[in-house]
Amino acid sequence: MTPESSNPLLELKNVIKYYNRTTPALADISFSIMDGQFISIIGPSGSGKSTLLRCINRMIEVSSGEVCFDGVITSQLKKRDLRKLRTKIGMIFQHYNLVDRLTVIENVLHGRLGYKSTMSGVLGRYSQEEKMQAHRIINILGLHDQVYQRCDQLSGGQKQRVGIARALVQNPRMILCDEPISSLDPNSSKTIMDLLRSISREMGITFIVNLHQVNVALKYSDRIIGVNKGKLVFDGSPDQLTTERISDIYGSISKDSS
């Protein structure tokens, strides 16, 4: 577990993102997040949730403002240092982002590519210690029977657990999750959210999770951030998210809004 610090792990300062010259996808977003917090970001489709996540790890460049991770302004990093930074930030995707023709263990080990030279990555050179770590994480996530199975033979819930394992093998301080349960049935969704929450608590990893389901955010989060039309319209604890505040975010009062 990462030692507690009084400094934020992540800080966004006046972040703006334009895809065109007219309407910003993100409009003056500012907030900070401490080590070990479990944060949900909610808002309607097209509100800027995915753009926000991708600006944090610089998959998308901000138009202006600053993203500061672990005391480093990410926009100032050159390619090699950015690659090093991204080893500390895992990512879990809505549609898993796995290589279907490869096995579970091969996909999980891809989480170590940020630590490799290009040639070592292409050749799949992993140390015995890395392979043992991958096997440990696969076992923890209940995939020991599928370890050498191709990922195109797995269920959606199993694929998402592979995605979680791939993120964990990076030894990250923070994991970004972009709609991790929207492609899953209710039982698999609960399994995935239970796993994410327990990983955060037991390993001290910070999670930022984009969600459509307000009721899921209320159940699992330490803190909820609401965005609408690229603007931050709510930032508080679950018990502060009243029906009126949900209406501010979605324009409706349903807790199952999407």
C-alpha positions in Angstrom: 0.0 0.0 0.0 1.2 3.5 -0.9 2.1 5.6 2.2 -0.5 8.3 2.9 0.5 11.8 1.8 -1.0 15.2 2.5 -0.4 16.2 -1.1 -3.0 15.2 -3.8 -2.1 12.3 -6.0 -3.9 13.9 -8.9 -4.8 17.6 -9.5 -6.6 19.2 -12.4 -6.4 22.9 -12.7 -8.7 24.8 -15.1 -8.6 22.0 -17.7 -10.2 22.9 -21.0 -10.4 20.6 -24.1 -11.7 21.7 -27.5 -12.3 19.3 -30.4 -13.5 22.2 -32.4 -13.5 25.9 -32.1 -17.0 26.3 -30.9 -18.0 24.2 -27.9 -15.5 22.8 -25.4 -15.7 19.1 -24.5 -14.3 20.1 -21.1 -14.8 23.6 -19.7 -12.6 24.8 -16.9 -12.4 21.5 -14.9 -10.6 21.7 -11.5 -10.4 19.1 -8.7 -7.9 17.1 -6.7 -7.8 13.5 -5.6 -6.0 11.9 -2.7 -4.3 8.5 -2.5 -6.6 5.6 -2.1 -9.9 7.3 -2.9 -12.6 5.6 -5.0 -14.2 8.2 -7.2 -17.1 7.8 -9.6 -17.7 10.2 -12.5 -21.3 10.4 -13.6 -23.1 12.3 -16.3 -25.2 11.8 -19.4 -23.7 10.4 -22.7 -21.6 13.1 -24.4 -21.0 15.0 -21.1 -17.2 14.6 -21.3 -16.6 11.7 -19.0 -14.4 9.7 -21.3 -12.5 12.8 -22.5 -11.8 13.7 -18.9 -10.3 10.3 -18.2 -8.1 10.4 -21.3 -6.8 13.8 -20.5 -5.6 12.5 -17.1 -3.2 9.9 -18.7 -2.6 12.1 -21.8 -4.3 9.8 -24.3 -5.8 13.1 -25.2 -4.0 16.4 -25.0 -5.7 19.2 -23.0 -6.2 22.5 -24.9 -5.3 24.5 -21.8 -4.9 24.1 -18.0 -2.8 21.6 -16.1 -3.0 17.9 -15.1 -0.6 17.2 -12.3 0.0 13.5 -11.3 2.2 12.7 -8.3 3.7 16.2 -8.3 4.5 16.2 -12.1 2.7 18.3 -14.7 2.0 15.7 -17.3 1.8 18.1 -20.3 5.5 18.9 -19.8 6.7 15.3 -20.1 8.6 14.1 -23.2 7.8 10.7 -24.7 10.0 8.5 -22.5 9.0 10.2 -19.3 5.3 10.0 -20.3 5.7 6.3 -20.9 7.2 5.9 -17.4 4.4 7.9 -15.9 1.7 5.8 -17.6 3.1 2.7 -15.8 1.7 4.3 -12.6 -1.8 4.8 -14.2 -3.7 1.6 -15.2 -6.6 1.8 -17.6 -9.7 -0.5 -17.8 -11.9 -0.2 -20.9 -15.6 -0.6 -21.6 -14.9 -3.1 -24.4 -11.9 -4.7 -22.6 -9.3 -3.8 -25.3 -7.8 -7.3 -25.2 -6.0 -9.2 -28.0 -8.6 -12.0 -28.5 -6.3 -14.4 -30.2 -3.9 -14.4 -27.2 -4.3 -16.2 -24.0 -5.3 -14.7 -20.6 -1.7 -14.8 -19.3 -0.4 -13.2 -22.5 -2.9 -10.4 -22.3 -2.2 -9.8 -18.6 1.6 -9.6 -19.3 0.9 -6.8 -21.8 0.5 -4.7 -18.7 4.3 -4.8 -18.3 5.0 -3.4 -21.7 5.5 0.1 -20.3 8.6 -1.2 -18.5 10.1 -2.8 -21.6 12.2 -1.7 -24.5 10.4 -1.8 -27.8 12.3 -4.9 -28.8 11.7 -6.8 -25.6 8.0 -6.0 -25.9 7.8 -7.2 -29.5 9.6 -10.4 -28.6 7.5 -11.0 -25.4 10.4 -11.1 -23.1 9.2 -11.2 -19.5 11.1 -12.2 -16.4 10.2 -15.1 -14.2 9.2 -12.7 -11.5 6.8 -10.9 -13.9 5.3 -14.2 -14.9 4.8 -15.2 -11.3 3.2 -11.9 -10.5 0.8 -12.2 -13.4 -0.1 -15.7 -12.3 -0.7 -14.5 -8.7 -3.0 -11.7 -9.9 -4.9 -14.1 -12.2 -5.5 -16.5 -9.3 -6.7 -13.6 -7.1 -9.2 -12.6 -9.8 -10.5 -16.2 -10.0 -9.2 -16.9 -13.5 -6.8 -19.7 -12.7 -8.7 -22.2 -14.8 -8.6 -19.9 -17.8 -4.9 -18.9 -17.6 -4.0 -20.5 -21.0 -7.4 -20.0 -22.7 -7.7 -17.6 -25.6 -9.6 -14.4 -24.7 -12.1 -14.8 -27.5 -13.4 -17.9 -25.6 -14.2 -15.9 -22.4 -17.4 -14.4 -21.1 -17.7 -10.6 -20.8 -17.2 -10.7 -17.1 -14.1 -12.9 -17.5 -12.7 -10.5 -20.1 -13.1 -7.6 -17.8 -11.3 -9.4 -15.0 -8.4 -10.0 -17.5 -8.5 -6.2 -18.1 -8.3 -5.6 -14.3 -5.4 -8.1 -14.0 -3.5 -6.4 -16.9 -3.9 -3.0 -15.1 -2.8 -4.5 -11.7 0.3 -6.1 -13.1 1.6 -2.6 -13.8 1.8 -1.9 -10.0 -0.2 1.3 -10.6 -1.0 4.0 -8.0 -4.2 4.9 -9.9 -6.5 3.0 -12.2 -8.9 4.8 -14.6 -12.0 2.8 -15.6 -14.1 3.9 -18.6 -17.6 2.5 -18.3 -16.2 -0.9 -17.0 -19.6 -2.5 -16.5 -21.8 -1.0 -19.3 -21.3 -4.1 -21.5 -22.0 -6.6 -18.7 -25.1 -8.2 -17.2 -26.2 -7.3 -13.7 -24.5 -10.2 -12.0 -21.2 -9.7 -13.8 -21.5 -5.9 -13.1 -21.8 -6.5 -9.4 -18.8 -8.9 -9.4 -16.6 -6.4 -11.2 -17.6 -3.5 -9.0 -17.0 -5.6 -5.8 -13.6 -6.5 -7.2 -12.7 -2.9 -7.9 -13.8 -1.7 -4.5 -11.9 -4.4 -2.6 -8.8 -3.8 -4.7 -8.9 -0.1 -3.8 -9.3 -0.9 -0.1 -6.8 -3.7 0.2 -4.1 -2.3 -2.1 -4.6 1.4 -1.5 -5.0 2.1 -5.2 -6.9 5.2 -6.3 -9.8 4.5 -8.7 -11.6 6.9 -11.0 -14.6 5.1 -12.5 -16.9 6.5 -15.2 -20.4 5.2 -14.7 -23.8 5.6 -16.3 -25.6 4.0 -13.3 -26.1 6.5 -10.5 -27.2 3.8 -8.1 -23.9 2.0 -8.6 -22.0 5.2 -7.9 -23.9 5.7 -4.7 -23.2 2.2 -3.5 -19.5 2.0 -4.2 -18.0 5.5 -4.1 -16.2 7.6 -1.5 -16.9 10.6 -3.7 -18.9 11.4 -6.8 -18.1 13.9 -9.5 -20.9 14.9 -11.8 -20.3 16.5 -15.3 -22.7 17.9 -17.8 -21.8 19.5 -21.2 -18.2 19.4 -20.2 -18.7 21.3 -16.9 -18.2 20.0 -13.4 -21.7 20.4 -11.8 -21.3 18.3 -8.6 -18.4 17.1 -6.4 -19.3 15.6 -3.1 -20.0 12.5 -1.1 -22.8 10.0 -2.0 -25.0 11.3 0.8 -24.8 14.8 -0.7 -26.1 13.5 -4.1 -29.8 14.4 -3.6 -32.5 14.0 -6.3 -32.1 17.8 -6.9 -28.4 17.4 -7.6 -29.0 14.4 -9.8 -31.4 16.6 -11.8 -28.6 19.2 -12.1 -26.4 16.5 -13.7 -28.9 14.7 -15.9 -31.9 16.9 -16.2 -34.0 14.2 -14.5 -34.5 12.9 -11.0 -34.1 9.2 -11.8 -31.3 7.4 -9.9 -31.1 5.0 -12.8 -30.4 7.8 -15.2 -27.9 7.2 -18.0 
